[in-house]
Amino acid sequence: SWGQCSASCGGGLQRRLVKCVNTKTEREEEDRAQCEHESWPESTHKCNTQDCDSIRPSQPCPRDHLTFRFCQTLQLLGRCSLATVRAQCCQTCSARSRGNERITRR
């Protein structure tokens, strides 16, 4: 079965495990060369290819889709201006904080 999509918009990938299985014994083959006579099915495919800007801004954002720490890092780097980052880190990017300010020593 296909795994979860890596992005909610802007294009992600879904992956699945593809194995070489003996159709008579229904067991996985140790020697992958036994399956070379047939083409292998795809193990990845694209998903959620719609542009992030096409997502209605009124949609609720219950949580970030990436880890809080990663979203926080993206915010500190000023990446919340990118639509794909805003969609994946909607909570962090919508929060008003000092994360968008750069502090330098002079």
All heavy atoms as an XYZ file, in Angstrom:
835
protein
N       0.843     -1.184      0.000
C       0.000      0.000      0.000
C       0.887      1.248      0.000
O       2.025      1.213      0.458
C      -0.938     -0.010      1.195
O      -0.216      0.121      2.390
N       0.361      2.324     -0.491
C       1.106      3.572     -0.602
C       1.187      4.257      0.750
O       0.231      4.256      1.516
C       0.437      4.504     -1.604
C       0.531      4.009     -3.014
C      -0.423      3.367     -3.717
C       1.677      4.088     -3.865
N       0.045      3.045     -4.967
C       1.327      3.476     -5.086
C       2.959      4.619     -3.720
C       2.211      3.390     -6.155
C       3.831      4.528     -4.789
C       3.468      3.919     -5.982
N       2.324      4.850      1.046
C       2.523      5.592      2.276
C       1.910      6.973      2.179
O       1.310      7.341      1.164
N       2.087      7.740      3.214
C       1.536      9.090      3.281
C       2.290     10.003      2.320
O       3.483      9.840      2.084
C       1.680      9.606      4.716
C       0.926     10.880      4.982
C       0.953     11.214      6.471
O       1.658     10.609      7.252
N       0.185     12.202      6.841
N       1.603     10.983      1.792
C       2.223     11.948      0.886
C       3.172     12.840      1.686
O       2.877     13.228      2.811
C       1.158     12.791      0.193
S       1.827     13.837     -1.115
N       4.315     13.181      1.095
C       5.328     13.971      1.796
C       4.980     15.460      1.865
O       5.644     16.205      2.579
C       6.691     13.797      1.120
O       6.644     14.271     -0.214
N       3.956     15.909      1.145
C       3.553     17.321      1.175
C       2.041     17.423      1.017
O       1.427     16.601      0.340
C       4.244     18.101      0.062
N       1.448     18.428      1.638
C      -0.006     18.595      1.519
C      -0.381     19.378      0.271
O      -1.530     19.398     -0.133
C      -0.563     19.280      2.767
O       0.026     20.555      2.917
N       0.593     20.044     -0.351
C       0.373     20.764     -1.606
C       1.736     21.044     -2.220
O       2.767     20.833     -1.591
C      -0.393     22.058     -1.373
S       0.506     23.267     -0.373
N       1.735     21.517     -3.452
C       2.988     21.881     -4.100
C       3.773     20.695     -4.629
O       4.876     20.850     -5.129
N       3.217     19.510     -4.538
C       3.868     18.316     -5.059
C       4.665     17.568     -4.020
O       5.613     18.089     -3.461
N       4.242     16.374     -3.745
C       4.951     15.506     -2.820
C       5.135     14.142     -3.449
O       4.822     13.937     -4.621
N       5.655     13.225     -2.675
C       5.851     11.856     -3.143
C       5.242     10.874     -2.159
O       5.277     11.091     -0.960
C       7.341     11.531     -3.268
C       8.087     12.064     -4.473
C       9.549     11.677     -4.383
C       7.494     11.547     -5.765
N       4.681      9.824     -2.711
C       4.240      8.694     -1.921
C       5.138      7.520     -2.283
O       5.542      7.375     -3.441
C       2.789      8.325     -2.229
C       1.780      9.185     -1.528
C       0.380      8.716     -1.839
O      -0.032      8.745     -2.987
N      -0.337      8.275     -0.828
N       5.456      6.708     -1.299
C       6.328      5.565     -1.526
C       5.628      4.282     -1.089
O       4.732      4.309     -0.258
C       7.622      5.717     -0.724
C       8.412      6.934     -1.092
C       9.704      7.023     -0.282
N      10.379      8.279     -0.459
C      11.135      8.602     -1.496
N      11.308      7.737     -2.461
N      11.715      9.770     -1.586
N       6.076      3.189     -1.679
C       5.617      1.872     -1.256
C       6.770      0.884     -1.427
O       7.677      1.092     -2.227
C       4.399      1.406     -2.036
C       4.678      1.131     -3.498
C       3.458      0.612     -4.195
N       3.704      0.494     -5.637
C       2.820      0.062     -6.494
N       1.614     -0.269     -6.087
N       3.111     -0.027     -7.776
N       6.725     -0.184     -0.671
C       7.737     -1.213     -0.741
C       7.378     -2.188     -1.859
O       6.254     -2.689     -1.915
C       7.838     -1.950      0.595
C       8.880     -3.044      0.695
C      10.283     -2.473      0.484
C       8.790     -3.724      2.046
N       8.311     -2.419     -2.764
C       8.111     -3.363     -3.859
C       9.054     -4.535     -3.621
O      10.250     -4.339     -3.418
C       8.388     -2.700     -5.226
C       8.255     -3.712     -6.344
C       7.448     -1.524     -5.441
N       8.497     -5.743     -3.606
C       9.282     -6.942     -3.325
C       9.190     -7.923     -4.487
O       8.232     -7.907     -5.251
C       8.752     -7.649     -2.069
C       8.841     -6.855     -0.807
C       8.255     -7.654      0.340
C       8.290     -6.877      1.631
N       7.724     -7.667      2.735
N      10.166     -8.771     -4.566
C      10.163     -9.879     -5.515
C       9.567    -11.082     -4.786
O      10.131    -11.562     -3.798
C      11.602    -10.161     -5.953
S      11.763    -11.563     -7.075
N       8.388    -11.544     -5.233
C       7.676    -12.624     -4.552
C       7.480    -13.796     -5.507
O       7.065    -13.618     -6.654
C       6.303    -12.127     -4.030
C       5.516    -13.254     -3.404
C       6.498    -10.991     -3.049
N       7.756    -14.989     -5.028
C       7.525    -16.214     -5.784
C       6.018    -16.463     -5.798
O       5.398    -16.620     -4.744
C       8.267    -17.383     -5.122
C       8.145    -18.660     -5.906
O       7.089    -19.002     -6.425
N       9.252    -19.381     -5.975
N       5.412    -16.503     -6.977
C       3.951    -16.660     -7.071
C       3.469    -18.042     -6.653
O       2.306    -18.207     -6.307
C       3.458    -16.351     -8.499
O       4.147    -17.201     -9.416
C       3.682    -14.899     -8.843
N       4.344    -19.030     -6.669
C       3.939    -20.384     -6.251
C       3.975    -20.538     -4.739
O       3.076    -21.114     -4.147
C       4.834    -21.433     -6.911
C       4.615    -21.526     -8.401
C       5.507    -22.558     -9.037
C       5.267    -22.577    -10.538
N       6.234    -23.417    -11.237
N       5.022    -20.004     -4.113
C       5.166    -20.163     -2.663
C       4.640    -18.958     -1.886
O       4.474    -19.024     -0.675
C       6.647    -20.360     -2.288
O       7.382    -19.177     -2.633
C       7.235    -21.574     -2.970
N       4.382    -17.854     -2.584
C       3.931    -16.595     -1.967
C       4.959    -16.049     -0.968
O       4.612    -15.330     -0.046
C       2.563    -16.750     -1.279
C       1.430    -17.032     -2.232
C       1.154    -15.886     -3.187
O       1.225    -14.715     -2.761
O       0.871    -16.148     -4.366
N       6.202    -16.423     -1.148
C       7.277    -15.945     -0.269
C       8.204    -15.014     -1.039
O       8.393    -15.165     -2.237
C       8.084    -17.108      0.282
C       7.276    -17.980      1.212
C       8.134    -19.101      1.729
N       7.307    -20.034      2.466
C       7.501    -20.320      3.727
N       8.493    -19.787      4.381
N       6.708    -21.180      4.346
N       8.793    -14.099     -0.297
C       9.735    -13.173     -0.903
C      10.984    -13.933     -1.348
O      11.493    -14.776     -0.625
C      10.114    -12.081      0.108
C      10.978    -11.009     -0.477
C      11.239     -9.860      0.483
O      10.612     -9.820      1.566
O      12.066     -9.010      0.155
N      11.444    -13.622     -2.542
C      12.637    -14.268     -3.086
C      13.885    -13.631     -2.494
O      13.977    -12.407     -2.388
C      12.685    -14.122     -4.614
C      11.722    -15.008     -5.356
C      12.122    -16.471     -5.332
O      13.289    -16.797     -5.052
O      11.237    -17.305     -5.593
N      14.824    -14.457     -2.101
C      16.115    -13.967     -1.623
C      16.928    -13.422     -2.794
O      17.593    -12.409     -2.693
C      16.900    -15.104     -0.949
C      16.217    -15.672      0.275
C      16.349    -14.780      1.482
O      17.387    -14.111      1.611
O      15.409    -14.754      2.299
N      16.857    -14.097     -3.917
C      17.622    -13.732     -5.108
C      16.761    -12.848     -6.005
O      15.877    -13.330     -6.706
C      18.056    -15.003     -5.839
C      18.894    -14.710     -7.077
O      19.309    -13.540     -7.261
O      19.144    -15.654     -7.841
N      17.029    -11.545     -5.986
C      16.233    -10.601     -6.777
C      16.371    -10.853     -8.275
O      15.531    -10.430     -9.057
C      16.622     -9.171     -6.436
C      16.243     -8.785     -5.025
C      16.700     -7.380     -4.708
N      15.982     -6.393     -5.496
C      15.119     -5.528     -5.013
N      14.862     -5.513     -3.737
N      14.521     -4.658     -5.793
N      17.420    -11.547     -8.686
C      17.609    -11.855    -10.103
C      16.481    -12.740    -10.635
O      16.233    -12.774    -11.837
C      18.960    -12.530    -10.312
N      15.794    -13.429     -9.730
C      14.670    -14.276    -10.129
C      13.517    -13.460    -10.715
O      12.657    -13.995    -11.391
C      14.164    -15.093     -8.927
C      15.165    -16.084     -8.388
C      15.417    -17.212     -9.373
O      14.499    -17.693    -10.043
N      16.665    -17.625     -9.471
N      13.505    -12.166    -10.433
C      12.413    -11.301    -10.913
C      12.836    -10.405    -12.065
O      12.060     -9.556    -12.498
C      11.893    -10.441     -9.767
S      11.027    -11.380     -8.508
N      14.038    -10.551    -12.543
C      14.532     -9.666    -13.595
C      13.810     -9.854    -14.929
O      13.894     -8.995    -15.791
C      16.043     -9.856    -13.779
C      16.859     -9.437    -12.568
C      16.637     -7.979    -12.171
O      16.549     -7.111    -13.063
O      16.536     -7.715    -10.963
N      13.092    -10.946    -15.113
C      12.395    -11.204    -16.375
C      11.142    -10.337    -16.530
O      10.581    -10.247    -17.608
C      12.028    -12.691    -16.496
C      11.065    -13.138    -15.450
N      11.458    -13.422    -14.159
C       9.726    -13.337    -15.503
C      10.397    -13.793    -13.463
N       9.336    -13.746    -14.248
N      10.706     -9.681    -15.455
C       9.530     -8.810    -15.504
C       9.908     -7.406    -15.057
O      10.827     -7.230    -14.262
C       8.422     -9.343    -14.589
C       7.813    -10.629    -15.079
C       6.590    -11.009    -14.255
O       5.916    -10.101    -13.731
O       6.326    -12.204    -14.146
N       9.185     -6.417    -15.557
C       9.449     -5.046    -15.119
C       8.864     -4.858    -13.711
O       7.858     -5.462    -13.351
C       8.829     -4.042    -16.087
O       7.434     -4.221    -16.150
N       9.536     -4.045    -12.943
C       9.114     -3.786    -11.561
C       8.061     -2.685    -11.552
O       8.164     -1.716    -12.299
C      10.317     -3.360    -10.729
C      11.233     -4.495    -10.413
C      12.022     -5.181    -11.290
C      11.432     -5.094     -9.145
N      12.708     -6.165    -10.644
C      12.369     -6.132     -9.309
C      10.917     -4.850     -7.885
C      12.796     -6.926     -8.264
C      11.358     -5.646     -6.834
C      12.270     -6.668     -7.026
N       7.065     -2.803    -10.686
C       6.086     -1.711    -10.558
C       6.743     -0.496     -9.906
O       7.785     -0.615     -9.249
C       5.001     -2.297     -9.648
C       5.648     -3.433     -8.950
C       6.771     -3.924     -9.804
N       6.158      0.654    -10.101
C       6.685      1.887     -9.523
C       6.661      1.810     -7.998
O       5.713      1.301     -7.410
C       5.854      3.093     -9.982
C       5.942      3.371    -11.467
C       7.331      3.778    -11.904
O       8.036      4.478    -11.139
O       7.727      3.388    -13.007
N       7.696      2.344     -7.375
C       7.738      2.375     -5.914
C       7.454      3.779     -5.373
O       7.279      3.958     -4.181
C       9.082      1.877     -5.402
O      10.121      2.707     -5.872
N       7.411      4.770     -6.268
C       7.056      6.138     -5.864
C       6.109      6.729     -6.905
O       6.132      6.329     -8.074
C       8.300      7.063     -5.771
O       8.914      7.156     -7.060
C       9.303      6.568     -4.760
N       5.283      7.654     -6.452
C       4.488      8.439     -7.401
C       4.158      9.789     -6.790
O       4.172      9.973     -5.574
C       3.253      7.679     -7.908
C       2.126      7.554     -6.945
N       1.117      8.467     -6.864
C       1.840      6.603     -6.025
C       0.262      8.083     -5.931
N       0.678      6.958     -5.407
N       3.872     10.739     -7.677
C       3.595     12.110     -7.241
C       2.205     12.181     -6.612
O       1.296     11.451     -6.992
C       3.675     13.071     -8.422
C       5.058     13.196     -8.989
C       5.075     14.133    -10.173
C       6.464     14.205    -10.768
N       6.506     15.055    -11.944
N       2.067     13.095     -5.660
C       0.771     13.292     -5.001
C       0.629     14.758     -4.599
O       1.621     15.493     -4.549
C       0.654     12.388     -3.771
S       2.006     12.591     -2.593
N      -0.583     15.178     -4.322
C      -0.895     16.550     -3.905
C      -0.147     17.574     -4.753
O       0.555     18.443     -4.255
C      -0.592     16.756     -2.419
C      -1.491     15.929     -1.534
O      -2.588     15.554     -1.927
N      -1.047     15.629     -0.329
N      -0.343     17.467     -6.062
C       0.391     18.317     -6.996
C      -0.227     19.707     -7.158
O       0.360     20.556     -7.823
C       0.464     17.646     -8.382
O      -0.860     17.361     -8.832
C       1.273     16.360     -8.323
N      -1.373     19.946     -6.536
C      -2.003     21.256     -6.672
C      -1.116     22.336     -6.055
O      -0.419     22.095     -5.084
C      -3.408     21.286     -6.044
C      -3.445     21.350     -4.525
C      -3.279     20.005     -3.841
O      -2.970     19.004     -4.461
N      -3.495     19.991     -2.530
N      -1.135     23.509     -6.660
C      -0.342     24.635     -6.179
C      -0.830     25.040     -4.786
O      -2.023     25.047     -4.520
C      -0.484     25.801     -7.162
C       0.445     26.935     -6.840
O       1.556     26.676     -6.334
O       0.077     28.097     -7.097
N       0.095     25.372     -3.914
C      -0.275     25.756     -2.542
C      -1.099     27.038     -2.518
O      -1.907     27.235     -1.618
C       0.977     25.921     -1.682
S       1.829     24.365     -1.398
N      -0.910     27.909     -3.495
C      -1.684     29.149     -3.544
C      -3.149     28.883     -3.856
O      -4.000     29.714     -3.575
C      -1.117     30.103     -4.599
C       0.234     30.652     -4.185
O       0.514     30.690     -2.971
O       1.005     31.034     -5.072
N      -3.437     27.701     -4.435
C      -4.828     27.387     -4.775
C      -5.621     26.929     -3.558
O      -6.823     26.820     -3.606
C      -4.878     26.307     -5.864
O      -4.392     25.082     -5.345
N      -4.930     26.660     -2.457
C      -5.621     26.280     -1.223
C      -6.241     27.532     -0.619
O      -5.587     28.556     -0.477
C      -4.653     25.608     -0.228
C      -4.157     24.298     -0.831
C      -5.310     25.372      1.110
C      -3.140     23.598      0.021
N      -7.503     27.436     -0.301
C      -8.203     28.599      0.234
C      -7.559     29.064      1.537
O      -7.356     28.258      2.448
C      -9.677     28.265      0.483
C     -10.468     28.036     -0.785
C     -11.871     27.581     -0.470
N     -11.797     26.198      0.001
C     -12.507     25.710      0.989
N     -13.366     26.451      1.623
N     -12.378     24.449      1.368
N      -7.232     30.355      1.649
C      -6.631     30.838      2.874
C      -7.556     30.740      4.077
O      -7.119     30.794      5.203
C      -6.280     32.291      2.560
C      -7.076     32.663      1.374
C      -7.401     31.392      0.646
N      -8.858     30.567      3.827
C      -9.801     30.472      4.935
C      -9.821     29.067      5.545
O     -10.496     28.837      6.527
C     -11.207     30.852      4.456
O     -11.617     29.967      3.430
N      -9.095     28.132      4.928
C      -9.056     26.787      5.500
C      -8.414     26.845      6.881
O      -7.421     27.535      7.078
C      -8.250     25.845      4.622
C      -8.987     25.351      3.405
C      -8.157     24.342      2.636
O      -6.949     24.464      2.552
N      -8.817     23.361      2.064
N      -8.970     26.122      7.833
C      -8.379     26.128      9.168
C      -7.007     25.465      9.170
O      -6.738     24.581      8.371
C      -9.373     25.333     10.007
C     -10.124     24.501      9.021
C     -10.133     25.268      7.730
N      -6.185     25.925     10.049
C      -4.845     25.372     10.185
C      -4.688     24.870     11.615
O      -4.242     25.613     12.484
C      -3.801     26.436      9.859
S      -2.124     25.877     10.173
N      -5.083     23.629     11.884
C      -5.012     23.128     13.256
C      -3.583     22.915     13.751
O      -3.315     23.032     14.932
C      -5.772     21.814     13.200
C      -5.689     21.385     11.774
C      -5.623     22.652     10.961
N      -2.645     22.577     12.832
C      -1.262     22.332     13.253
C      -0.337     22.372     12.048
O      -0.775     22.258     10.909
C      -1.138     20.979     13.939
C      -1.473     19.813     13.042
C      -1.283     18.482     13.744
N      -1.585     17.388     12.872
C      -0.770     16.901     11.936
N       0.405     17.442     11.750
N      -1.126     15.888     11.185
N       0.953     22.499     12.323
C       1.961     22.406     11.275
C       1.993     20.974     10.752
O       1.742     20.021     11.489
C       3.350     22.766     11.819
C       3.487     24.256     12.145
O       2.742     25.069     11.565
O       4.353     24.589     12.966
N       2.334     20.814      9.479
C       2.432     19.481      8.882
C       3.853     18.942      8.973
O       4.082     17.765      8.738
C       1.965     19.510      7.428
C       0.529     19.902      7.315
N      -0.506     19.056      7.616
C      -0.050     21.074      6.955
C      -1.655     19.677      7.443
N      -1.408     20.906      7.040
N       4.806     19.798      9.294
C       6.189     19.394      9.533
C       6.474     19.553     11.020
O       5.666     20.107     11.745
C       7.144     20.267      8.708
C       6.944     20.234      7.192
C       7.830     21.254      6.510
C       7.214     18.844      6.645
N       7.613     19.101     11.481
C       7.911     19.208     12.914
C       8.026     20.666     13.325
O       8.423     21.524     12.533
C       9.225     18.484     13.274
O      10.309     19.140     12.624
C       9.178     17.019     12.891
N       7.674     20.937     14.569
C       7.720     22.297     15.088
C       9.125     22.874     14.953
O       9.312     24.003     14.507
C       7.272     22.330     16.553
C       7.482     23.673     17.200
C       6.673     24.744     16.874
C       8.514     23.862     18.097
C       6.873     25.984     17.449
C       8.719     25.099     18.679
C       7.899     26.163     18.355
N      10.136     22.082     15.310
C      11.526     22.557     15.260
C      11.929     22.930     13.834
O      12.571     23.948     13.603
C      12.455     21.495     15.815
C      13.874     21.969     15.996
C      14.713     20.900     16.645
N      14.238     20.556     17.970
C      14.815     20.944     19.097
N      15.891     21.680     19.042
N      14.333     20.605     20.251
N      11.533     22.112     12.853
C      11.876     22.401     11.460
C      11.152     23.656     10.985
O      11.741     24.514     10.331
C      11.542     21.199     10.572
C      12.066     21.326      9.176
C      13.423     21.404      8.930
C      11.197     21.369      8.102
C      13.916     21.517      7.643
C      11.684     21.484      6.810
C      13.034     21.558      6.570
N       9.864     23.776     11.326
C       9.107     24.972     10.946
C       9.690     26.218     11.597
O       9.777     27.276     10.977
C       7.628     24.818     11.314
S       6.742     23.665     10.250
N      10.110     26.086     12.832
C      10.714     27.214     13.537
C      12.013     27.639     12.839
O      12.266     28.840     12.670
C      10.991     26.811     14.982
C      11.176     27.959     15.926
C      11.275     27.459     17.364
O      11.814     26.385     17.624
N      10.747     28.237     18.286
N      12.797     26.677     12.408
C      14.034     26.981     11.685
C      13.723     27.690     10.366
O      14.369     28.682     10.017
C      14.829     25.687     11.411
O      15.143     25.070     12.661
C      16.105     25.971     10.652
N      12.722     27.190      9.632
C      12.332     27.830      8.376
C      11.866     29.259      8.619
O      12.176     30.171      7.840
C      11.241     27.019      7.676
C      11.686     25.677      7.103
C      10.481     24.876      6.644
C      12.662     25.878      5.964
N      11.131     29.469      9.712
C      10.664     30.815     10.049
C      11.850     31.731     10.346
O      11.909     32.857      9.864
C       9.719     30.766     11.241
C       9.142     32.123     11.603
C       8.362     32.077     12.900
O       8.791     31.434     13.850
N       7.230     32.750     12.922
N      12.812     31.229     11.109
C      13.990     32.029     11.452
C      14.815     32.376     10.209
O      15.460     33.424     10.168
C      14.866     31.289     12.466
C      14.277     31.187     13.868
C      15.091     30.219     14.712
C      14.210     32.559     14.525
N      14.769     31.515      9.214
C      15.484     31.775      7.960
C      14.685     32.673      7.013
O      15.137     32.959      5.912
C      15.801     30.451      7.261
C      16.820     29.559      7.964
C      16.881     28.201      7.291
C      18.183     30.230      7.978
N      13.485     33.075      7.435
C      12.660     33.958      6.619
C      11.971     33.260      5.465
O      11.617     33.889      4.469
N      11.760     31.948      5.576
C      11.174     31.177      4.476
C       9.645     31.146      4.493
O       9.035     30.574      3.603
C      11.697     29.745      4.488
C      13.191     29.611      4.313
C      13.641     30.118      2.955
N      14.984     29.682      2.625
C      16.070     30.408      2.833
N      15.963     31.592      3.394
N      17.249     29.954      2.483
N       9.020     31.762      5.488
C       7.554     31.763      5.553
C       6.931     32.552      4.399
O       5.734     32.452      4.163
C       7.073     32.313      6.895
S       7.265     31.137      8.254
N       7.719     33.305      3.670
C       7.191     34.032      2.517
C       6.923     33.101      1.338
O       6.202     33.461      0.409
C       8.169     35.128      2.087
O       9.421     34.551      1.747
N       7.465     31.890      1.379
C       7.235     30.910      0.318
C       5.924     30.163      0.573
O       5.670     29.694      1.677
C       8.388     29.906      0.267
C       9.778     30.492      0.031
C      10.845     29.428      0.225
C       9.855     31.085     -1.359
N       5.108     30.048     -0.463
C       3.787     29.427     -0.320
C       3.876     27.984      0.182
O       3.075     27.569      1.022
C       3.036     29.475     -1.646
N       4.829     27.229     -0.302
C       4.938     25.834      0.129
C       5.296     25.743      1.611
O       4.783     24.884      2.315
C       5.995     25.072     -0.698
O       7.215     25.800     -0.662
C       5.552     24.892     -2.126
N       6.133     26.641      2.091
C       6.497     26.646      3.508
C       5.303     27.084      4.344
O       4.999     26.486      5.380
C       7.729     27.538      3.772
C       8.005     27.680      5.263
C       8.953     26.981      3.052
N       4.601     28.134      3.895
C       3.404     28.589      4.626
C       2.372     27.478      4.745
O       1.738     27.319      5.778
C       2.762     29.792      3.926
C       3.356     31.117      4.284
C       2.465     32.279      3.860
N       1.906     32.158      2.528
C       2.514     32.551      1.405
N       3.723     33.073      1.474
N       1.934     32.412      0.245
N       2.213     26.681      3.703
C       1.228     25.593      3.737
C       1.659     24.480      4.693
O       0.838     23.913      5.402
C       1.024     25.027      2.331
N       2.944     24.158      4.714
C       3.432     23.074      5.569
C       3.612     23.502      7.027
O       3.523     22.690      7.925
C       4.775     22.553      5.038
C       4.686     21.906      3.680
C       3.837     20.659      3.692
O       3.978     19.817      4.566
N       2.942     20.533      2.732
N       3.897     24.789      7.249
C       4.158     25.315      8.600
C       3.155     26.421      8.915
O       3.521     27.496      9.395
C       5.585     25.840      8.684
S       6.852     24.608      8.360
N       1.889     26.158      8.660
C       0.865     27.198      8.743
C       0.737     27.807     10.139
O       0.550     29.013     10.265
C      -0.468     26.666      8.238
S      -1.019     25.166      9.069
N       0.857     27.007     11.182
C       0.762     27.550     12.549
C       1.959     28.443     12.862
O       1.807     29.560     13.329
C       0.691     26.417     13.577
C      -0.660     25.835     13.771
C      -1.614     26.804     14.480
O      -1.214     27.784     15.090
N      -2.880     26.502     14.378
N       3.148     27.922     12.630
C       4.369     28.659     12.949
C       4.471     29.934     12.120
O       4.812     30.988     12.648
C       5.607     27.769     12.710
O       5.489     26.603     13.527
C       6.887     28.492     13.047
N       4.174     29.851     10.834
C       4.300     31.015      9.958
C       3.231     32.070     10.224
O       3.451     33.251      9.951
C       4.263     30.587      8.490
S       5.775     29.757      7.957
N       2.082     31.667     10.752
C       1.033     32.649     11.019
C       1.205     33.302     12.389
O       0.588     34.327     12.665
C      -0.343     31.997     10.925
O      -0.504     31.038     11.949
N       2.054     32.725     13.250
C       2.266     33.291     14.583
C       3.147     34.524     14.493
O       4.178     34.529     13.835
C       2.918     32.242     15.488
N       2.726     35.574     15.164
C       3.559     36.781     15.213
C       4.600     36.568     16.290
O       4.273     36.346     17.449
C       2.716     38.008     15.553
C       1.748     38.376     14.453
C       1.576     39.885     14.463
N       0.775     40.293     13.340
C       1.286     40.783     12.218
N       2.571     40.898     12.080
N       0.505     41.153     11.248
N       5.838     36.605     15.865
C       6.917     36.415     16.829
C       8.162     37.133     16.340
O       8.181     37.712     15.268
C       7.213     34.931     17.003
O       7.795     34.427     15.825
N       9.186     37.062     17.151
C      10.440     37.675     16.767
C      11.172     36.811     15.756
O      12.275     37.144     15.350
C      11.311     37.865     18.005
C      10.745     38.885     18.939
C      11.557     38.957     20.188
N      12.989     39.011     19.869
C      13.821     39.895     20.366
N      13.398     40.795     21.197
N      15.100     39.861     20.051
N      10.565     35.718     15.320
C      11.208     34.809     14.386
C      11.520     35.435     13.045
O      12.394     34.992     12.343
N      10.781     36.477     12.672
C      11.012     37.123     11.388
C      12.049     38.234     11.486
O      12.419     38.817     10.482
C       9.707     37.682     10.827
C       8.763     36.562     10.433
O       9.187     35.485     10.062
N       7.477     36.828     10.527
N      12.460     38.570     12.693
C      13.438     39.651     12.879
C      14.836     39.058     12.898
O      15.058     37.972     13.401
C      13.186     40.376     14.196
C      11.854     41.064     14.269
C      11.607     41.683     15.640
O      12.566     41.770     16.422
O      10.479     42.052     15.904
N      15.774     39.810     12.362
C      17.170     39.398     12.422
C      17.870     40.300     13.420
O      17.739     41.522     13.354
C      17.836     39.533     11.061
C      17.178     38.700      9.999
C      18.026     37.542      9.708
N      17.313     36.661      8.796
C      17.906     35.800      8.048
N      19.198     35.702      8.082
N      17.222     35.015      7.276
N      18.586     39.710     14.335
C      19.331     40.482     15.328
C      20.814     40.321     15.021
O      21.302     39.204     14.882
C      19.014     39.985     16.748
C      17.524     40.146     17.020
C      19.860     40.715     17.767
C      17.075     39.510     18.306
N      21.495     41.437     14.889
C      22.924     41.381     14.601
C      23.662     42.245     15.596
O      23.143     43.217     16.143
C      23.231     41.888     13.181
O      22.750     43.223     13.052
C      22.597     41.006     12.136
N      24.908     41.903     15.826
C      25.779     42.715     16.676
C      26.551     43.678     15.807
O      27.014     43.328     14.743
C      26.760     41.822     17.431
C      26.102     40.952     18.431
C      27.133     40.173     19.183
N      26.469     39.192     20.016
C      27.065     38.265     20.682
N      28.378     38.176     20.625
N      26.404     37.426     21.411
N      26.702     44.893     16.302
C      27.477     45.888     15.537
C      28.524     46.487     16.417
O      28.450     46.606     17.556
C      26.555     46.976     15.024
C      25.619     46.413     13.992
C      24.893     47.489     13.311
N      24.005     46.848     12.349
C      23.289     47.489     11.504
N      23.314     48.781     11.466
N      22.526     46.863     10.668
